[in-house]
Amino acid sequence: MMKKKFGSLVLAATLASSLLFAACTNGGSPAPATSTPAPDTSEPAVVAEPATTTTSDVIKVGVVNNPPSESGYREANVKDMEAVFSAANGYELKTAYSLKNDEQLQAAQGFITEGVDYLLISAAETTGWDEVLKQAQEAGIKVYLFDRMIDVDESLYEAAVVSDMSAEGDTAVQWLLSQNLDEYNVIHIQGAMGSDAQIGRTGALQAQFDAGKMNCVVQQTATWDEAEAKKIVESVINSGDKFNVIYAENDGMAKGAVAALDEAGIKHGVGQDVIVMGFDCNKWALRELKAGNWNYDGQCSPFQAQIISDLIKGVKTTSDKKIINEEKGFDATTITDSDIDTYGLGE
């Protein structure tokens, strides 16, 4: 009789121990003894339901970018990032948008504090990022640059998926030289000063100014803004200064410049008084090109997200720190509808 009673006590102790272990593994700490329900011996015991999804499987990505309102290019870039780094693809996406470098830096530090797994950056300016990227590295957060380079040691980021902005400028200026104008009097409308796009697209043209091969009528930033570009051209028109080229560092600013020309009755485009040049290849801009209203548009691809995702998930591997999107320039006299459909951004 004593043995039977002792065996029952051992069985009860073993069952209680099993329940305590189940409670620890299911919730991280055991439930109070008073709240533990008695097991139903008439049904198979179920210790814990397996989770259908776990937060540990989700890849947390923080994206620091320029706002979609900046340009048609940026709108396409933002949409691409949101589509690729979606919940359906296994990501938790956090975003921050600003044209100001200090605000971008603050946002990046916030993502580091939140503990993202990856930090993706398209910087408003090329400088000032060293300390933030060191903080990310110390926190075990991997950094990818996209769209634009920044001035930091390459050990601080995994890879940069970017456009070669200097090559874009070189291609555009070589096209302009090939027009063999008797003289080049250029209105140069710059993007956000200090950005990789502005530096690259300015460089080749500035070299022509410095060499005395082209005359700079005015060189002024419109910070990618159409309305500001219009004001710059209006000011030159009102001054009476002679010009025959508008070199605008994005399509939106070229559009603003053309609006000023139209209001003043100045002819522009193929075979006209003023050559119009833009960048980014929005579809509406390429249609202006094909119609002969503009002369040149430089391509800048906004699609970097899938390349970065493939690197993160190991689908793609590379030892290269810089991955360059292949790009070209389009001439109004040779562009086709197929080019517009293939390379144009937006609708």
Secondary structure, DSSP 4 states (H G I P E B T S, - for coil): -HHHHHHHHHHHHHHHHHHHHHHHHHHSSPPPGGGPPPP-TTS-----PPPS--GGGSEEEEEEE--GGG-HHHHHHHHHHHHHSSGGGTEEEEEEE-S-HHHHHHHHHHHHHHT-SEEEE--SSSSS-HHHHHHHHHTT-EEEEEES--SS-GGG-SEEEE--HHHHHHHHHHHHHTT--S--EEEEEE-STTSHHHHHHHHHHHHHHHTTSSEEEEEEE-TT-HHHHHHHHHHHHHHT----EEEESSHHHHHHHHHHHHHHT--BSTTSSBEEEEEE-BHHHHHHHHTTS--EEEE-----HHHHHHHHTTSS--S-SEEEPP--EEETTT--HHHHHHH-B--
